[in-house]
Amino acid sequence: MARDQIEESLRTKMASIKARMTQLQDAQKGAEVTSEATERELELEAQLVEARSIIQEQIIDDINITVQSGEFDTEGLLAKAKFHVSYRGKPLIKALQQVLANSLRYFLRRPTTEEGSY
């Protein structure tokens, strides 16, 4: 699969995630995502409120990113998640790193509108 096709596939899958992220309403306000690349994988760290497994289940899995390992820490309502990820057994190229980090930031921070609130 060509690089452009991979990026387009990731963008398409990110669009499908958007509808399912309403579960993070409280977490979105305080979300913070950082990333650090190594030779073999990308380390992502996300801090958010009450959404430990949603990150992996609804963002990382949906864009076919493989989680090599992960750590979860909870301090009160704050959940900290750190993942080591790869794409098809290889490190993420810069473009995919940026797509993943931006997707996490977007979906964790975007405001939500309750149905019937308008």
C-alpha positions as YAML, in Angstrom:
chain: A
units: angstrom
residues:
- id: 1
  name: MET
  ca: [0.00, 0.00, 0.00]
- id: 2
  name: ALA
  ca: [1.46, 3.36, -0.98]
- id: 3
  name: ARG
  ca: [2.14, 6.03, 1.59]
- id: 4
  name: ASP
  ca: [-0.66, 8.27, 0.24]
- id: 5
  name: GLN
  ca: [-3.12, 5.39, 0.39]
- id: 6
  name: ILE
  ca: [-2.17, 4.66, 4.00]
- id: 7
  name: GLU
  ca: [-2.60, 8.28, 5.00]
- id: 8
  name: GLU
  ca: [-5.96, 8.48, 3.22]
- id: 9
  name: SER
  ca: [-7.08, 5.25, 4.91]
- id: 10
  name: LEU
  ca: [-6.14, 6.69, 8.30]
- id: 11
  name: ARG
  ca: [-8.05, 9.89, 7.59]
- id: 12
  name: THR
  ca: [-11.14, 7.91, 6.58]
- id: 13
  name: LYS
  ca: [-11.00, 5.80, 9.72]
- id: 14
  name: MET
  ca: [-10.53, 8.89, 11.86]
- id: 15
  name: ALA
  ca: [-13.80, 10.23, 10.46]
- id: 16
  name: SER
  ca: [-15.60, 7.08, 11.64]
- id: 17
  name: ILE
  ca: [-14.19, 7.50, 15.14]
- id: 18
  name: LYS
  ca: [-15.64, 10.98, 15.47]
- id: 19
  name: ALA
  ca: [-19.18, 9.72, 15.99]
- id: 20
  name: ARG
  ca: [-18.19, 7.33, 18.79]
- id: 21
  name: MET
  ca: [-16.13, 9.72, 20.89]
- id: 22
  name: THR
  ca: [-19.06, 11.32, 22.72]
- id: 23
  name: GLN
  ca: [-18.20, 9.09, 25.69]
- id: 24
  name: LEU
  ca: [-15.26, 11.39, 26.40]
- id: 25
  name: GLN
  ca: [-17.27, 14.52, 27.10]
- id: 26
  name: ASP
  ca: [-15.72, 15.19, 30.50]
- id: 27
  name: ALA
  ca: [-12.26, 14.03, 29.49]
- id: 28
  name: GLN
  ca: [-11.97, 16.27, 26.45]
- id: 29
  name: LYS
  ca: [-11.55, 19.46, 28.43]
- id: 30
  name: GLY
  ca: [-8.37, 18.34, 30.19]
- id: 31
  name: ALA
  ca: [-6.79, 16.08, 27.58]
- id: 32
  name: GLU
  ca: [-3.11, 16.37, 26.83]
- id: 33
  name: VAL
  ca: [-1.22, 14.25, 24.29]
- id: 34
  name: THR
  ca: [2.55, 14.04, 23.86]
- id: 35
  name: SER
  ca: [4.58, 11.82, 21.55]
- id: 36
  name: GLU
  ca: [8.17, 10.67, 21.19]
- id: 37
  name: ALA
  ca: [9.52, 8.58, 18.29]
- id: 38
  name: THR
  ca: [12.17, 5.87, 18.53]
- id: 39
  name: GLU
  ca: [13.67, 3.67, 15.82]
- id: 40
  name: ARG
  ca: [11.03, 0.96, 16.19]
- id: 41
  name: GLU
  ca: [7.96, 2.61, 17.61]
- id: 42
  name: LEU
  ca: [6.17, 5.75, 18.69]
- id: 43
  name: GLU
  ca: [5.49, 6.46, 22.34]
- id: 44
  name: LEU
  ca: [2.27, 8.33, 22.98]
- id: 45
  name: GLU
  ca: [1.25, 9.68, 26.33]
- id: 46
  name: ALA
  ca: [-2.28, 10.91, 26.96]
- id: 47
  name: GLN
  ca: [-3.71, 12.38, 30.12]
- id: 48
  name: LEU
  ca: [-7.46, 12.61, 30.46]
- id: 49
  name: VAL
  ca: [-10.32, 12.16, 32.88]
- id: 50
  name: GLU
  ca: [-12.13, 8.80, 33.27]
- id: 51
  name: ALA
  ca: [-11.38, 7.28, 29.86]
- id: 52
  name: ARG
  ca: [-8.64, 4.68, 30.28]
- id: 53
  name: SER
  ca: [-9.63, 2.04, 27.74]
- id: 54
  name: ILE
  ca: [-11.51, 4.27, 25.31]
- id: 55
  name: ILE
  ca: [-8.27, 5.64, 23.87]
- id: 56
  name: GLN
  ca: [-7.04, 2.24, 22.74]
- id: 57
  name: GLU
  ca: [-10.40, 0.77, 21.80]
- id: 58
  name: GLN
  ca: [-11.74, 3.66, 19.77]
- id: 59
  name: ILE
  ca: [-8.74, 5.51, 18.41]
- id: 60
  name: ILE
  ca: [-5.67, 3.32, 18.18]
- id: 61
  name: ASP
  ca: [-7.44, 0.08, 17.18]
- id: 62
  name: ASP
  ca: [-9.62, 1.82, 14.60]
- id: 63
  name: ILE
  ca: [-6.63, 3.08, 12.63]
- id: 64
  name: ASN
  ca: [-4.83, -0.30, 12.76]
- id: 65
  name: ILE
  ca: [-2.01, 0.91, 14.97]
- id: 66
  name: THR
  ca: [-0.45, -1.99, 16.91]
- id: 67
  name: VAL
  ca: [0.05, -1.36, 20.60]
- id: 68
  name: GLN
  ca: [3.36, -2.97, 21.61]
- id: 69
  name: SER
  ca: [2.91, -2.12, 25.28]
- id: 70
  name: GLY
  ca: [1.03, 0.30, 27.44]
- id: 71
  name: GLU
  ca: [0.89, 1.69, 30.95]
- id: 72
  name: PHE
  ca: [-2.12, 3.12, 32.75]
- id: 73
  name: ASP
  ca: [-2.00, 5.17, 35.93]
- id: 74
  name: THR
  ca: [-4.98, 6.66, 37.69]
- id: 75
  name: GLU
  ca: [-4.80, 9.58, 40.09]
- id: 76
  name: GLY
  ca: [-8.32, 10.34, 41.27]
- id: 77
  name: LEU
  ca: [-10.33, 11.19, 38.15]
- id: 78
  name: LEU
  ca: [-7.20, 11.72, 36.05]
- id: 79
  name: ALA
  ca: [-6.11, 8.77, 33.91]
- id: 80
  name: LYS
  ca: [-2.65, 8.72, 32.35]
- id: 81
  name: ALA
  ca: [-2.05, 6.36, 29.44]
- id: 82
  name: LYS
  ca: [1.29, 5.68, 27.76]
- id: 83
  name: PHE
  ca: [1.48, 3.49, 24.64]
- id: 84
  name: HIS
  ca: [4.33, 2.14, 22.53]
- id: 85
  name: VAL
  ca: [2.87, 1.66, 19.06]
- id: 86
  name: SER
  ca: [3.85, 0.52, 15.56]
- id: 87
  name: TYR
  ca: [2.14, 0.19, 12.19]
- id: 88
  name: ARG
  ca: [2.31, -3.27, 10.63]
- id: 89
  name: GLY
  ca: [5.37, -4.10, 12.73]
- id: 90
  name: LYS
  ca: [7.30, -1.06, 11.59]
- id: 91
  name: PRO
  ca: [7.83, 2.35, 13.13]
- id: 92
  name: LEU
  ca: [5.38, 5.05, 12.18]
- id: 93
  name: ILE
  ca: [6.64, 7.45, 9.54]
- id: 94
  name: LYS
  ca: [6.55, 11.14, 10.47]
- id: 95
  name: ALA
  ca: [3.28, 11.69, 8.60]
- id: 96
  name: LEU
  ca: [1.54, 8.82, 10.45]
- id: 97
  name: GLN
  ca: [2.96, 10.00, 13.78]
- id: 98
  name: GLN
  ca: [1.45, 13.39, 13.14]
- id: 99
  name: VAL
  ca: [-1.90, 11.93, 12.02]
- id: 100
  name: LEU
  ca: [-2.12, 9.79, 15.17]
- id: 101
  name: ALA
  ca: [-1.04, 12.53, 17.58]
- id: 102
  name: ASN
  ca: [-3.35, 15.08, 15.95]
- id: 103
  name: SER
  ca: [-6.24, 12.61, 15.93]
- id: 104
  name: LEU
  ca: [-5.81, 11.96, 19.64]
- id: 105
  name: ARG
  ca: [-5.64, 15.67, 20.39]
- id: 106
  name: TYR
  ca: [-8.66, 16.44, 18.23]
- id: 107
  name: PHE
  ca: [-10.96, 13.72, 19.50]
- id: 108
  name: LEU
  ca: [-10.01, 14.21, 23.13]
- id: 109
  name: ARG
  ca: [-10.36, 17.99, 23.12]
- id: 110
  name: ARG
  ca: [-13.21, 18.73, 20.75]
- id: 111
  name: PRO
  ca: [-16.39, 20.05, 22.33]
- id: 112
  name: THR
  ca: [-19.49, 17.93, 22.15]
- id: 113
  name: THR
  ca: [-23.09, 18.94, 21.73]
- id: 114
  name: GLU
  ca: [-25.73, 16.97, 23.53]
- id: 115
  name: GLU
  ca: [-28.56, 15.73, 21.35]
- id: 116
  name: GLY
  ca: [-31.50, 18.03, 21.84]
- id: 117
  name: SER
  ca: [-29.41, 20.85, 23.32]
- id: 118
  name: TYR
  ca: [-29.90, 23.06, 20.31]
...
